Amino acid sequence: MDPANQRTIDGLRLAIQDEAKGYHFYMMAAGSTKDSQGKGVFTRLAMEELGHLQFLRTQYSALLQTGKPDEKARLGRRPRTAAPATIFSPEIYARLKEAHYEMSALSIGMRLEAAAVKLYTEMARQATDETVRKFFDELVAWETGHYDALSHQHEALQARYWAAGGFTPY
């Protein structure tokens, strides 16, 4: 097998594992948050990760079977990601002192998305096939959008969460 294809196949294996982890994490987050808006956003993120997973599996199978990516496979239209600081409803502020799970979910989600961006950026950089490069670049855009939404919400809540929980020295 061509070394470039083998690198892509190896990268796709990692990407498939990461997208599966992301799907399961976001489903767990949706099931665990007490915030109804958060449930909806985490469920949507899970469904987007599932779409990525299915797309990556299609590409993985195509490369194994034909040595070429499936040029007909599509990631779908990227929806507008949650607006900054709108993953959770405003009601979260009323119970911010007890929002440990939600704050943890934001932090863990950010780490998952940052790792995906790093992997997909590297895979796009290494790609010798234009179709492969383009689909990894598209995945970078998706995951960057996820990261940005999580990060904005985290930043919007962090100082108040610390103050409500007595985590600040003042």
PyRosetta script that sets phi, psi and omega in degrees:
from pyrosetta import init, pose_from_sequence

init()
pose = pose_from_sequence("MDPANQRTIDGLRLAIQDEAKGYHFYMMAAGSTKDSQGKGVFTRLAMEELGHLQFLRTQYSALLQTGKPDEKARLGRRPRTAAPATIFSPEIYARLKEAHYEMSALSIGMRLEAAAVKLYTEMARQATDETVRKFFDELVAWETGHYDALSHQHEALQARYWAAGGFTPY")
pose.set_psi(1, 143.4)
pose.set_omega(1, 176.9)
pose.set_phi(2, -57.1)
pose.set_psi(2, 131.1)
pose.set_omega(2, -179.5)
pose.set_phi(3, -57.4)
pose.set_psi(3, -34.8)
pose.set_omega(3, 178.8)
pose.set_phi(4, -66.0)
pose.set_psi(4, -42.1)
pose.set_omega(4, 177.2)
pose.set_phi(5, -65.0)
pose.set_psi(5, -38.8)
pose.set_omega(5, 179.5)
pose.set_phi(6, -64.0)
pose.set_psi(6, -41.1)
pose.set_omega(6, 176.5)
pose.set_phi(7, -60.9)
pose.set_psi(7, -42.3)
pose.set_omega(7, 179.8)
pose.set_phi(8, -65.3)
pose.set_psi(8, -44.0)
pose.set_omega(8, 178.7)
pose.set_phi(9, -61.7)
pose.set_psi(9, -44.3)
pose.set_omega(9, 177.8)
pose.set_phi(10, -62.1)
pose.set_psi(10, -41.9)
pose.set_omega(10, 177.6)
pose.set_phi(11, -65.3)
pose.set_psi(11, -38.3)
pose.set_omega(11, 178.0)
pose.set_phi(12, -64.7)
pose.set_psi(12, -37.3)
pose.set_omega(12, 176.3)
pose.set_phi(13, -58.6)
pose.set_psi(13, -47.4)
pose.set_omega(13, 178.1)
pose.set_phi(14, -62.5)
pose.set_psi(14, -43.5)
pose.set_omega(14, -178.9)
pose.set_phi(15, -63.0)
pose.set_psi(15, -41.3)
pose.set_omega(15, 178.6)
pose.set_phi(16, -61.8)
pose.set_psi(16, -44.8)
pose.set_omega(16, 177.7)
pose.set_phi(17, -61.0)
pose.set_psi(17, -44.7)
pose.set_omega(17, -178.2)
pose.set_phi(18, -65.6)
pose.set_psi(18, -40.8)
pose.set_omega(18, 178.9)
pose.set_phi(19, -66.7)
pose.set_psi(19, -37.0)
pose.set_omega(19, 176.5)
pose.set_phi(20, -64.0)
pose.set_psi(20, -42.5)
pose.set_omega(20, 176.7)
pose.set_phi(21, -61.3)
pose.set_psi(21, -43.8)
pose.set_omega(21, 178.9)
pose.set_phi(22, -61.2)
pose.set_psi(22, -44.9)
pose.set_omega(22, 178.4)
pose.set_phi(23, -57.4)
pose.set_psi(23, -51.8)
pose.set_omega(23, -177.1)
pose.set_phi(24, -65.8)
pose.set_psi(24, -38.0)
pose.set_omega(24, 178.2)
pose.set_phi(25, -62.7)
pose.set_psi(25, -48.6)
pose.set_omega(25, -178.0)
pose.set_phi(26, -66.7)
pose.set_psi(26, -33.1)
pose.set_omega(26, 175.1)
pose.set_phi(27, -66.2)
pose.set_psi(27, -40.8)
pose.set_omega(27, 176.9)
pose.set_phi(28, -63.2)
pose.set_psi(28, -43.3)
pose.set_omega(28, 179.3)
pose.set_phi(29, -62.8)
pose.set_psi(29, -42.1)
pose.set_omega(29, 178.9)
pose.set_phi(30, -62.5)
pose.set_psi(30, -39.1)
pose.set_omega(30, -179.4)
pose.set_phi(31, -75.5)
pose.set_psi(31, -19.1)
pose.set_omega(31, -174.4)
pose.set_phi(32, -102.4)
pose.set_psi(32, -25.7)
pose.set_omega(32, -178.1)
pose.set_phi(33, -71.7)
pose.set_psi(33, 147.3)
pose.set_omega(33, 176.8)
pose.set_phi(34, -90.0)
pose.set_psi(34, -5.8)
pose.set_omega(34, -176.1)
pose.set_phi(35, -91.2)
pose.set_psi(35, 120.0)
pose.set_omega(35, -175.6)
pose.set_phi(36, -63.8)
pose.set_psi(36, -39.0)
pose.set_omega(36, 177.7)
pose.set_phi(37, -66.3)
pose.set_psi(37, -40.7)
pose.set_omega(37, 176.8)
pose.set_phi(38, -60.4)
pose.set_psi(38, -40.5)
pose.set_omega(38, 176.9)
pose.set_phi(39, -56.7)
pose.set_psi(39, -46.3)
pose.set_omega(39, -179.2)
pose.set_phi(40, -64.1)
pose.set_psi(40, -43.7)
pose.set_omega(40, -179.1)
pose.set_phi(41, -67.1)
pose.set_psi(41, -44.8)
pose.set_omega(41, 179.8)
pose.set_phi(42, -64.5)
pose.set_psi(42, -36.8)
pose.set_omega(42, 176.7)
pose.set_phi(43, -64.2)
pose.set_psi(43, -43.1)
pose.set_omega(43, 178.1)
pose.set_phi(44, -61.9)
pose.set_psi(44, -43.4)
pose.set_omega(44, 177.7)
pose.set_phi(45, -60.4)
pose.set_psi(45, -41.3)
pose.set_omega(45, 178.3)
pose.set_phi(46, -60.9)
pose.set_psi(46, -43.5)
pose.set_omega(46, -179.4)
pose.set_phi(47, -66.3)
pose.set_psi(47, -35.3)
pose.set_omega(47, 176.5)
pose.set_phi(48, -66.7)
pose.set_psi(48, -41.4)
pose.set_omega(48, 177.4)
pose.set_phi(49, -63.1)
pose.set_psi(49, -39.0)
pose.set_omega(49, 177.9)
pose.set_phi(50, -63.3)
pose.set_psi(50, -40.3)
pose.set_omega(50, 175.7)
pose.set_phi(51, -62.1)
pose.set_psi(51, -41.1)
pose.set_omega(51, 177.0)
pose.set_phi(52, -62.9)
pose.set_psi(52, -43.4)
pose.set_omega(52, -179.7)
pose.set_phi(53, -58.8)
pose.set_psi(53, -47.0)
pose.set_omega(53, 179.9)
pose.set_phi(54, -63.7)
pose.set_psi(54, -42.0)
pose.set_omega(54, 177.7)
pose.set_phi(55, -61.0)
pose.set_psi(55, -46.9)
pose.set_omega(55, -178.8)
pose.set_phi(56, -64.3)
pose.set_psi(56, -37.9)
pose.set_omega(56, 176.5)
pose.set_phi(57, -63.3)
pose.set_psi(57, -39.9)
pose.set_omega(57, 177.6)
pose.set_phi(58, -61.4)
pose.set_psi(58, -45.9)
pose.set_omega(58, 179.9)
pose.set_phi(59, -65.8)
pose.set_psi(59, -40.6)
pose.set_omega(59, 178.9)
pose.set_phi(60, -59.6)
pose.set_psi(60, -49.6)
pose.set_omega(60, 179.8)
pose.set_phi(61, -61.5)
pose.set_psi(61, -43.0)
pose.set_omega(61, -179.6)
pose.set_phi(62, -61.6)
pose.set_psi(62, -44.8)
pose.set_omega(62, -179.7)
pose.set_phi(63, -65.3)
pose.set_psi(63, -38.6)
pose.set_omega(63, 178.1)
pose.set_phi(64, -67.0)
pose.set_psi(64, -41.2)
pose.set_omega(64, -174.9)
pose.set_phi(65, -81.4)
pose.set_psi(65, -37.7)
pose.set_omega(65, -172.7)
pose.set_phi(66, -119.3)
pose.set_psi(66, -14.0)
pose.set_omega(66, -175.5)
pose.set_phi(67, 80.2)
pose.set_psi(67, 4.4)
pose.set_omega(67, -178.9)
pose.set_phi(68, -132.9)
pose.set_psi(68, 151.7)
pose.set_omega(68, 175.5)
pose.set_phi(69, -71.3)
pose.set_psi(69, 157.4)
pose.set_omega(69, 176.2)
pose.set_phi(70, -82.4)
pose.set_psi(70, 106.0)
pose.set_omega(70, -176.3)
pose.set_phi(71, -73.6)
pose.set_psi(71, -14.4)
pose.set_omega(71, 179.2)
pose.set_phi(72, -87.1)
pose.set_psi(72, -20.1)
pose.set_omega(72, -178.9)
pose.set_phi(73, -68.1)
pose.set_psi(73, 140.1)
pose.set_omega(73, -178.7)
pose.set_phi(74, -131.2)
pose.set_psi(74, 147.2)
pose.set_omega(74, 174.6)
pose.set_phi(75, -78.1)
pose.set_psi(75, -16.3)
pose.set_omega(75, -176.6)
pose.set_phi(76, 92.9)
pose.set_psi(76, 173.0)
pose.set_omega(76, -178.6)
pose.set_phi(77, -77.9)
pose.set_psi(77, 129.8)
pose.set_omega(77, -179.5)
pose.set_phi(78, -77.1)
pose.set_psi(78, 118.6)
pose.set_omega(78, 178.5)
pose.set_phi(79, -73.5)
pose.set_psi(79, 160.7)
pose.set_omega(79, 173.7)
pose.set_phi(80, -64.8)
pose.set_psi(80, 124.9)
pose.set_omega(80, -178.5)
pose.set_phi(81, -70.6)
pose.set_psi(81, 161.3)
pose.set_omega(81, 178.1)
pose.set_phi(82, -49.0)
pose.set_psi(82, 135.4)
pose.set_omega(82, 178.5)
pose.set_phi(83, -62.2)
pose.set_psi(83, 153.0)
pose.set_omega(83, 179.2)
pose.set_phi(84, -49.4)
pose.set_psi(84, 133.6)
pose.set_omega(84, 175.4)
pose.set_phi(85, 64.7)
pose.set_psi(85, 28.0)
pose.set_omega(85, 179.7)
pose.set_phi(86, -125.3)
pose.set_psi(86, 23.1)
pose.set_omega(86, 176.1)
pose.set_phi(87, -67.8)
pose.set_psi(87, -43.3)
pose.set_omega(87, 179.9)
pose.set_phi(88, -105.1)
pose.set_psi(88, 155.0)
pose.set_omega(88, 177.6)
pose.set_phi(89, -72.4)
pose.set_psi(89, 163.7)
pose.set_omega(89, 178.3)
pose.set_phi(90, -60.0)
pose.set_psi(90, -20.7)
pose.set_omega(90, 180.0)
pose.set_phi(91, -62.8)
pose.set_psi(91, -19.0)
pose.set_omega(91, -179.5)
pose.set_phi(92, -61.7)
pose.set_psi(92, -29.2)
pose.set_omega(92, -179.3)
pose.set_phi(93, -63.8)
pose.set_psi(93, -30.6)
pose.set_omega(93, -179.2)
pose.set_phi(94, -69.3)
pose.set_psi(94, -25.2)
pose.set_omega(94, -179.2)
pose.set_phi(95, -122.8)
pose.set_psi(95, 27.6)
pose.set_omega(95, -175.1)
pose.set_phi(96, -58.8)
pose.set_psi(96, -33.5)
pose.set_omega(96, -179.6)
pose.set_phi(97, -60.5)
pose.set_psi(97, -30.7)
pose.set_omega(97, -179.4)
pose.set_phi(98, -103.1)
pose.set_psi(98, 11.1)
pose.set_omega(98, -175.3)
pose.set_phi(99, -87.5)
pose.set_psi(99, 39.9)
pose.set_omega(99, -178.0)
pose.set_phi(100, -61.5)
pose.set_psi(100, -43.1)
pose.set_omega(100, -178.1)
pose.set_phi(101, -63.5)
pose.set_psi(101, -45.4)
pose.set_omega(101, -178.1)
pose.set_phi(102, -63.1)
pose.set_psi(102, -41.6)
pose.set_omega(102, 178.8)
pose.set_phi(103, -66.1)
pose.set_psi(103, -39.3)
pose.set_omega(103, 176.9)
pose.set_phi(104, -65.5)
pose.set_psi(104, -41.0)
pose.set_omega(104, 179.7)
pose.set_phi(105, -61.2)
pose.set_psi(105, -40.4)
pose.set_omega(105, 177.5)
pose.set_phi(106, -62.6)
pose.set_psi(106, -46.3)
pose.set_omega(106, -178.6)
pose.set_phi(107, -63.2)
pose.set_psi(107, -46.0)
pose.set_omega(107, -179.4)
pose.set_phi(108, -66.3)
pose.set_psi(108, -43.0)
pose.set_omega(108, 177.5)
pose.set_phi(109, -59.0)
pose.set_psi(109, -41.6)
pose.set_omega(109, 178.1)
pose.set_phi(110, -60.8)
pose.set_psi(110, -41.2)
pose.set_omega(110, 179.4)
pose.set_phi(111, -65.6)
pose.set_psi(111, -43.0)
pose.set_omega(111, 177.9)
pose.set_phi(112, -61.0)
pose.set_psi(112, -44.8)
pose.set_omega(112, -178.2)
pose.set_phi(113, -68.3)
pose.set_psi(113, -40.1)
pose.set_omega(113, 178.3)
pose.set_phi(114, -62.8)
pose.set_psi(114, -40.5)
pose.set_omega(114, 178.4)
pose.set_phi(115, -64.8)
pose.set_psi(115, -39.5)
pose.set_omega(115, 178.5)
pose.set_phi(116, -65.0)
pose.set_psi(116, -43.4)
pose.set_omega(116, 178.3)
pose.set_phi(117, -59.5)
pose.set_psi(117, -44.3)
pose.set_omega(117, -179.8)
pose.set_phi(118, -62.0)
pose.set_psi(118, -47.9)
pose.set_omega(118, -179.7)
pose.set_phi(119, -62.1)
pose.set_psi(119, -48.4)
pose.set_omega(119, -176.2)
pose.set_phi(120, -68.5)
pose.set_psi(120, -33.9)
pose.set_omega(120, 176.4)
pose.set_phi(121, -63.6)
pose.set_psi(121, -44.0)
pose.set_omega(121, 179.4)
pose.set_phi(122, -66.7)
pose.set_psi(122, -41.0)
pose.set_omega(122, 179.4)
pose.set_phi(123, -64.6)
pose.set_psi(123, -39.2)
pose.set_omega(123, 177.2)
pose.set_phi(124, -64.8)
pose.set_psi(124, -41.0)
pose.set_omega(124, -179.5)
pose.set_phi(125, -62.9)
pose.set_psi(125, -39.1)
pose.set_omega(125, -177.2)
pose.set_phi(126, -81.8)
pose.set_psi(126, -16.2)
pose.set_omega(126, -173.7)
pose.set_phi(127, -62.6)
pose.set_psi(127, 134.7)
pose.set_omega(127, 174.6)
pose.set_phi(128, -100.9)
pose.set_psi(128, -16.4)
pose.set_omega(128, 178.0)
pose.set_phi(129, -97.5)
pose.set_psi(129, 130.0)
pose.set_omega(129, -176.8)
pose.set_phi(130, -62.0)
pose.set_psi(130, -38.6)
pose.set_omega(130, 178.7)
pose.set_phi(131, -63.1)
pose.set_psi(131, -42.6)
pose.set_omega(131, 178.6)
pose.set_phi(132, -63.6)
pose.set_psi(132, -45.7)
pose.set_omega(132, 179.8)
pose.set_phi(133, -59.6)
pose.set_psi(133, -44.0)
pose.set_omega(133, -178.1)
pose.set_phi(134, -64.4)
pose.set_psi(134, -42.2)
pose.set_omega(134, -177.9)
pose.set_phi(135, -72.2)
pose.set_psi(135, -30.5)
pose.set_omega(135, 174.3)
pose.set_phi(136, -71.0)
pose.set_psi(136, -37.6)
pose.set_omega(136, 174.9)
pose.set_phi(137, -61.1)
pose.set_psi(137, -39.8)
pose.set_omega(137, 178.7)
pose.set_phi(138, -65.3)
pose.set_psi(138, -39.4)
pose.set_omega(138, 176.4)
pose.set_phi(139, -64.6)
pose.set_psi(139, -36.9)
pose.set_omega(139, 175.7)
pose.set_phi(140, -57.8)
pose.set_psi(140, -44.5)
pose.set_omega(140, -179.7)
pose.set_phi(141, -63.5)
pose.set_psi(141, -43.3)
pose.set_omega(141, 178.1)
pose.set_phi(142, -59.1)
pose.set_psi(142, -53.3)
pose.set_omega(142, -173.5)
pose.set_phi(143, -69.3)
pose.set_psi(143, -31.1)
pose.set_omega(143, 175.1)
pose.set_phi(144, -64.4)
pose.set_psi(144, -40.3)
pose.set_omega(144, 176.2)
pose.set_phi(145, -61.2)
pose.set_psi(145, -42.4)
pose.set_omega(145, 176.9)
pose.set_phi(146, -62.2)
pose.set_psi(146, -47.9)
pose.set_omega(146, -179.7)
pose.set_phi(147, -58.5)
pose.set_psi(147, -46.9)
pose.set_omega(147, -177.6)
pose.set_phi(148, -60.6)
pose.set_psi(148, -43.3)
pose.set_omega(148, 179.7)
pose.set_phi(149, -62.7)
pose.set_psi(149, -45.2)
pose.set_omega(149, 178.9)
pose.set_phi(150, -64.2)
pose.set_psi(150, -43.1)
pose.set_omega(150, -178.6)
pose.set_phi(151, -64.1)
pose.set_psi(151, -43.7)
pose.set_omega(151, 179.4)
pose.set_phi(152, -61.5)
pose.set_psi(152, -43.5)
pose.set_omega(152, 179.8)
pose.set_phi(153, -65.8)
pose.set_psi(153, -41.8)
pose.set_omega(153, 179.4)
pose.set_phi(154, -59.8)
pose.set_psi(154, -47.2)
pose.set_omega(154, 179.7)
pose.set_phi(155, -62.5)
pose.set_psi(155, -38.1)
pose.set_omega(155, -178.8)
pose.set_phi(156, -66.7)
pose.set_psi(156, -29.9)
pose.set_omega(156, -176.1)
pose.set_phi(157, -98.9)
pose.set_psi(157, -25.1)
pose.set_omega(157, -168.3)
pose.set_phi(158, -52.4)
pose.set_psi(158, -55.6)
pose.set_omega(158, -175.1)
pose.set_phi(159, -62.8)
pose.set_psi(159, -42.6)
pose.set_omega(159, 179.6)
pose.set_phi(160, -68.5)
pose.set_psi(160, -37.1)
pose.set_omega(160, 177.5)
pose.set_phi(161, -62.3)
pose.set_psi(161, -46.2)
pose.set_omega(161, 178.2)
pose.set_phi(162, -60.9)
pose.set_psi(162, -45.8)
pose.set_omega(162, -179.2)
pose.set_phi(163, -64.1)
pose.set_psi(163, -44.2)
pose.set_omega(163, -179.3)
pose.set_phi(164, -64.3)
pose.set_psi(164, -34.7)
pose.set_omega(164, -178.8)
pose.set_phi(165, -89.7)
pose.set_psi(165, -0.2)
pose.set_omega(165, -179.1)
pose.set_phi(166, 72.0)
pose.set_psi(166, 26.9)
pose.set_omega(166, -178.4)
pose.set_phi(167, -85.7)
pose.set_psi(167, -7.0)
pose.set_omega(167, -177.8)
pose.set_phi(168, -100.5)
pose.set_psi(168, 149.4)
pose.set_omega(168, -176.5)
pose.set_phi(169, -76.5)
pose.set_psi(169, -5.1)
pose.set_omega(169, -177.6)
pose.set_phi(170, -115.8)
pose.dump_pdb("model.pdb")
